[in-house]
Amino acid sequence: MTITYFLPSDHKVIVNEVNSIKKHIELYNPDTAAIDISNYSLVNGAVTSSIIGGSVELLNGSLMLDSAAYVVLKWPNIGESIGELALFNGDTTSGDLIDYLQYGSGTQAHAAKAVTAGVWENVTSFKPAISDSVKSFSLTIGQIFINGEASNATHWLTQFETPSYLNNPCPSSLELQGSLVEAHYSASDSIKLKGTLSAPKDILIGAGKSVHLNPGLLIESGNVFGVEIGGCPE
């Protein structure tokens, strides 16, 4: 006799990366099922915005977030040197606070609620501010699969941003879609592109074996766009 156990799904998206200067937010779905995040909300202090119909811009990916997939958003209301990011499933009144980060100083407006929700360790735990626009607050690789539980400042690194993929400087492959973020994208094997590059941006694509420019890719005049076969930089 064979007994198969199916673990219940948490259906929880986590905040994987925040660039407070560029106002970029990267979300990750560690669940085995796709999650629709179009009804989610972002909060920083007294400022709130729903992802749809608010001041949030979709940069990379899709709001129907596939399993093990990433999406990059831009929200102008992130504090540059001091602030918080609270991610709600639904609105901020009746929805659940499902992930959280505070930086620059502790005891931000929603820190206590995040502690009660079990997604932040304590109200005084915070990540120091950054001043370099190309660096982000990023979860360490060992933390991206814990669904944000008992998270605190020690689980975050200040490192070069990794828009739309795992916090790994050299993933095996990438598939970029949506409105592409200015960055250097690298993979040891292949990269597929089917998004839009709006001017003016500077993007370099480097893959060890192949780069696929798929139908639907739009590169506007005025961009700097480079492709090379060479894999990840040393």
N, C-alpha and C positions, 0 to 999 in steps of 0.2 A: 504494500500500500504506500502510495506517495501522497504526502500532505504538502500543499503549497500555501505559503502565507503571503498575503498582500498587505503591505504596510499602508496605513491611511495617509492620504496626501495632505500636506499642509496648505497647498495652494498659496504660497507666499513669495512675493518678489522681494529682493533685497537691494539696498543701495550699495553698489559696488565701487563707485568712484565719484568724487565731486571735485571739480575745478572751480574754486570760488572766485577766481579772477576772470576766467573766460565764461563763467556762469554755466558750465556744462555739468550734467548729471548723468551718470551711467547706471542703469538698473539691470539686474540679472535675475533670470528665472531658474532656480535650482530644482524645480519640480519636474516630475515626469510628464506632466500635461501642460498644454498651452494655457496661458492666462491672459485674459483681456484686461488691460490696464487703462482703458479709455475713461473709466469712471474714477480713477485715482486722483488724489489731490496732494499738492506740495505746500509745506508751511515753513516759514521763517519768521519767528516772532509773531507780530500781529498781522503779517502779510500772508494771504492764502490764495492759491490759484488751483483750479481744477485743470487736469491735463488737457481735456477737450473744452474749448470755449473760454479758456483763460489766456494768460500771457505766456504759455509754454509753447515752445517751438520744437518740433520733431526734427532731429538732425540725422541720425542713423537708425535703421531698423524699423520695426513695426510695433504698433500698440497692441496687436495680438501677439504676445510675446511667447514664442515657441519654447519648448523645453530646452534648457541649457543655452538659451539665447540671450543677447544683450540688446538694449536700446539706449540711445544717447539723446538726451533732451537738453534744451537751453532755456533757462529761466532767469530773467534779469533781476529778480528779487532776492538772490542769494547775497548775503553779506560778504564783502570782499575779504576783510581780515577778522571779523568777529561775526558769528552767526550760528545757525542751526539748520538742519534739513530734516523735517519730519515727513514721512511718507504715509499717507492714509489710504486705506482701501475704502473708497466712498468719500463722503464729505467729512469735514473736521468735527461736526457735531455728533452725527450718528455712526460714522465709520470707525474702523479700527486703526489705531496707530501701529503700523506693521514693521517699520524700521526707522532708524534715527542716527544722526551724527551731530555733535556740537564741536565747535572749534573756536580758537581765539581766547575764549574764557568759558568757565563752567556756569552752571545754573541758568541756562537759557530758558525761554518761556515754556517750552514743552518738555524740558528735561525730566521733571518729576513724573509726568505722564508716561514718558518713555520707560522710566525705571519701573513703574507700576505694570506696564505692558510687557516687561521682561525683555526689552530690546536695547537697553542701555544699562550699564552696571550701576552707576551712581551719578547724582546731579553734578558732582564736582569733577568728574572725569571728562576731559576734553582734549582735543588735538590742537597743538599750537598752530598759529596762523602761518601761511606761506606767502612769499612775496614774488615768486617766479611764476610767470603766466603759463609756462609749459609744464609745470608740475601740478600734481593733484593729490588729494587725499584718497588713497586706494587701499581696499581691504587686502590683507596678505593672502597668498594663494591658499594657505591652510584654513582660512576663515570663510571662503566664499560658499562653502557647502553647509554651513551650520545654521542657515536661515536667520542670521542676525541675532540669535539668542545670546543673552548675556554679553553683548558686545560692549566694548569700551575702547578708549584711545589706544591701548596697546595692540589692538587688532588692526590698526591702520598704519600705513606707511605714507611718507611724503615722497613721491617718485614721479618720473616722467609719465604723462598721461598716456593711457592706452585706450583710445576711443573705440568702442564697439567690439572689443574682444577681451579674452581672459588676461588678467594681470600676469602676463608671461611675455618676456621680450621677444620670444621666438616660437609662436604657435606653429603647428604643422600646416594649417590652412586657414584662410579667411574668406568670408563672403560679405562684401560691403554693399549696402543698399541704402535707399533714402537719400537725404542731402548730406554729402560727404563732409566730414569735419577735416579741417586743415591738420595734417599730421604726416608722419613717415610710417607707412604700413609695411610690415615685414612678415614673411612666413618662410619656413624651411622648404615647403613643397609648392603650394599653389595659392593664388589669390584670384577671386572672381569679383568683378565689378558690374553692377547694374543700377547705379544710383545717378545722382545729379551733382555736378561740380559747378557751383555758382561763383562767378568772379567777384573780387580777386582773391584767389587762394593759391597756396603753394603745397602741392602734394607729391610725395615720392612713393612709388609702389615698387617693392623689391621682393621677389620670390625665387626660391632655389631652382624650381623646375619650370613653372608656367604662370603666366598672367592672362586671364580670360576677360576680354572686353565684351560683355554680353549685350544682346539687343536691349535697347532701352537706356543704355548709358548715354548721358548728355554732358558734354564738357563745353562750357560756354567760353567764348572768346575773352581773353584777359587773364586766364589762369596760367599758372606754371604747373605743368603736369609731367612728371617723369616716370618712366617704367624701366626697370632693369632686372635682368636675370642674375641673381647673385646671392639670394637668400638674406639672412639676417646679419646686421652689422656686428662686428666683434665688440 
